[in-house]
Amino acid sequence: MLHQIDPFEKAIVQINELFKILKINQLLRAANIKKARGISAQQVFQFIFLLALFGKNQYRFLESKRGKGLPQKDVYYNFLNNPKYAWRRFLLMLASKVTDKFDLLTSDKRVRAFIIDDSPIARNRSQKAELLARVHDHSKNRFIKGYNMLTLGWTDGYSFIPVDFAMLSSAKEANRYNEVTGSIDKRSHGFKRRLEAMMQKPDVVLKLVKNALNTGITADYVLMDTWFTNEPIIKSLSEIGLPVIGMVKRNYRFNYNGQLLKLDEIRKCLYSGNKSIFVVIHINKV
């Protein structure tokens, strides 16, 4: 099955060895990702993994001569869309194993950090997509129809590992074009993901970070951009022992020599030229 994707035997051998080192089969079982009949879950996962790795289109590959004898496309679609599979648990456990391997190769003095960012996913032509919403695109400062992909990553300064993600709709019902389908089992992981999609973004940020910490992934700091660098998020992360490094908005005011000043005003006090400055914000616990 795997040999039908790539003609190079060496590549297949190396990928099989990687899967053994990371114990992919065990991680799949721990996340309840298994099949009752037919080819195994690991074989399906490896096939999808290799298609993405070699940049091949699944539909075209299955319809080609090299796709003869392989399971039909429904096998792969059902595998990816099964709401009972705990893909979040699988991704977190996999990220934990990878970061542990990296820690063995790097110095204890190297700084490690979580990175939080979001990206808008436009679905302007969609009409009936579940939880489709009117979301704000911060990079273009306008609203679009689609979703926000909130991502948590881990870095040691040289490597980047995706740790967790959340596909967000809108917390405001008025901004959602469609709601959750009524056919999904409310006990499933898929339904929990849908509830998460309607949470406030700061609450999801804290949830992603706590999930990573509970899985054993550690970091010294949290890096974030302007939108996330605000007092509630900084305070929440500080309370679980994670200092924050981020760019603050220009209209924020800080206590400088007994006065509440904006960054530009503080800069004028410190420098005569146009230079960047760093401000350390201390959040006191209530």
N, C-alpha and C positions, 0 to 999 in steps of 0.2 A: 504493500500500500504506500509506504513512504518512498520507495524507490521510483514510483511513478511520477513523483513531483520533481525530483532533481536527479540528473544522471551521475552526479559525482558521489561515489561511494564514501569518500573521505568525509564529506559534509554530513552525511547521514550518520556515520559512526560517531563523529564529534557531538552531534546533537543528542544522540542516544546516551552518550556518556554524560553530557550536561544534565539530562533529565534524571539520570541515576544519582548524580551528585546532589542535586537539589531535591531528590525524592518526590518528584512530581506526582507519581502515582499515589503515594501516601497522602499528599496534600489534597488531592482530588477526593479521596475517600473521606478525609477528615472534614471536608466541606460538603459532604453528602452529594458529591457529583459522581454519579454512577448510573449505569444502564442495566436494565433487567434482562435484555436479550440482545443478540447481534454482536457487533464488534464492541470492544471495551471502550470505556470513557477515555482512557489514556490514548488509545489509537485515534479517536475522533479529535481529541485536543491536540495531539501531535500534528495531525493533518492540517487543522486550521492554523496552527502555529507556523508550520512550514509554508503554507500558502502566503501568509502575511510576510514572513521572512524573505521569501524569494519574489515578492511583489506580484503574485499571480491572482487573477480574478477567479473566484470560486465557481461562478456560474459558467464562465467560458471554459474553465479547466474540466469541469464535469461533463460538459457537452462535447469536448474534444475526444480524439482517439485515445489519449492517455488516461482519460477518465473512465474508460470502459472497465467494468468489473467492480467499480467502487460503489459504495452506498449512494442512494439518491440524495438530492439536496435537502429534502425534508429532515433527514437524519441530523444534519448539521444545524439547520434552523431551529429544530426542536431542542437540540442540545444547548444552544446559546440562549434560547428564550424561555427555558424552564424556570418558572418562578420559585421552585423549591430548592434550586441549587444556590448555595451560599457563596457566590462569587466574591463578595467582599471578604469573607473569611479566608478564602483561597488566596486572594491577592495580598492580604496582610501577612499571612504565614509565609508566602513566597518572598515578599519584600524583607521579612525578618531574616530568612535564611540567607538572602543575598547580602544584606548589610552585615550580618555576622561574618560572612566570608571576607568581605572587604575590610572589616575591622582587624582580621588576622594579618592582612597585608599592609596595613598602614600604622603609623605611629599613634600612640595614645594622646599625643599633644595636638593632633590634627583636630580642628574645629569641625563639628558636625551640626547640621541645621535642617530643620523642616522648612519647606517653601510652600507658601499658600498663594494660589492664584486662581483666577476664574477667566473663562473665555466664553463669549456668546456664541450660540449655535443657531443660525438663522434658518427658519423653516417657513419662508414667506409663502410658498405655494401649498403648504399643508392646510387641510381643512378639519380633518377628523382625528388628528394625532392626539393621543392621550395626554392630558395635562398641558396641552399647547397653551402658551401664555404670552402676554405682552411684557417683555423684559427690557431692561435698560442696558444698552451697550455703552460702557464707560469710555472706551477708546474713541468712539465717534460722538459721544454725548447725545444719543438719540435712542428712541424706543424701537424695538424690532419684534417680529413675531417668531418665537422659537423657545429656546431654553438657555440656561447658563450652566456651563460645566465647571464645577468647583473641584480643584485638584490639590491634593497634598503630595508633595514630593520630599525626598531626603537627599542630601548632598554632603560630601566630605570635602568639597572644594575642587575635586577632580572628576568625580562621578555623580550621576544623577539617577535616582531610583524612584519610579512612580510607586507610591504607597497606597493611596486610596483616592476615591473620587465620589462625587455626588452630582447627579443630573438634576438641576433645580428648575422648577416651574416658577410660580409666584405665590408668596404667602397671602396675597390679597385675592379673595375670590373674584372680585370685579375685574381683575387683570387676566383671569384664566378663561380661555375660550372653551375648553373642554374639561370635564372632570374625570375621576377614576372610573374605569369600567367596573360594572357590578358583578362580572363573572369571576373575578379573581378571588382565590381563597385568602381570607383575611389573616390566616395563620402563616402564610408563606412569606419568604424573604422578599419576593417581588412586591407584595402589598406594603411591607415595611419601607421599602425603597420609595414607594409612591407617597407614603406619609412624610418621609424625609424631604421629598421634592417640594412639599408645601410649607416647610419650616422657614423661619427667618435665617438669612445667610450667616449672621454671626453665631447663631446657635449650632448650625451645621459645621462651621469652622472648628468650634470647640469639640464637637462630637468626633470629627475626623482625627483630631490630634489625640484625644483620649483613647480612641480605638487603637491608634498606633502605639501609644505608650503601654496600653494593656497587653498588646501582643509582644512586647519586648523590644520595640524599636526605640532607640534613645537619640536625643539631640541636645545640643548646648544652647541653641537659639531657635527662634522662629523668624523667618524672613518674609516680608509681605510688602505690597505696594500701598499707594496712597489711600485707596478706598478702605482697606482693612485696618489701617493704622489709626485707630480711634480709641478713646478711653475705655469703653466697655470691653472690647476685645483684648486690649493690652492688660486690663485688670484681670480678666478671666484667665488668660494664659499665665500671668504672673502668679496667680494663686495656686497653679499646679506646678510651679517651679520653672517656668520657661520664660526667659527674658526675650523681648521683642526688638527686632531691628527693622525699621520701616521708614518710609518717607511720609511726613505729615503734610496736611494741606496748609496752604499759605494763610488761610483765614483763621487758623487755630491761634489761640492766645496762650502765652506761657508766663509764669511768674518769674520775672527777671529783675533782681534788685528791688523787690517789693512792688513792681509794677506789672500789670498784665499787658504784654506786648506781643505783636505778631512777629513772625520770623524775619520779615524785612526790616522791622523796627529794631529787632535785636541785632541784625547784621550791621545796621548803621552804627550801633553802639560799639561793635567790636572791630569793624573794618571800614576803611574808607573806600575800598574797591568792591566789586561785585564778586564775592567769593562764597563758596558753599560752606555751611557750618553744620556741626553735629550737635544735637540737643539730647541729653539723657533725661528721660521722663521716669520719675519714681511714682509708682502707684501704691498708695497706702491702703492696707487691708482695713475693711470696715469692721 
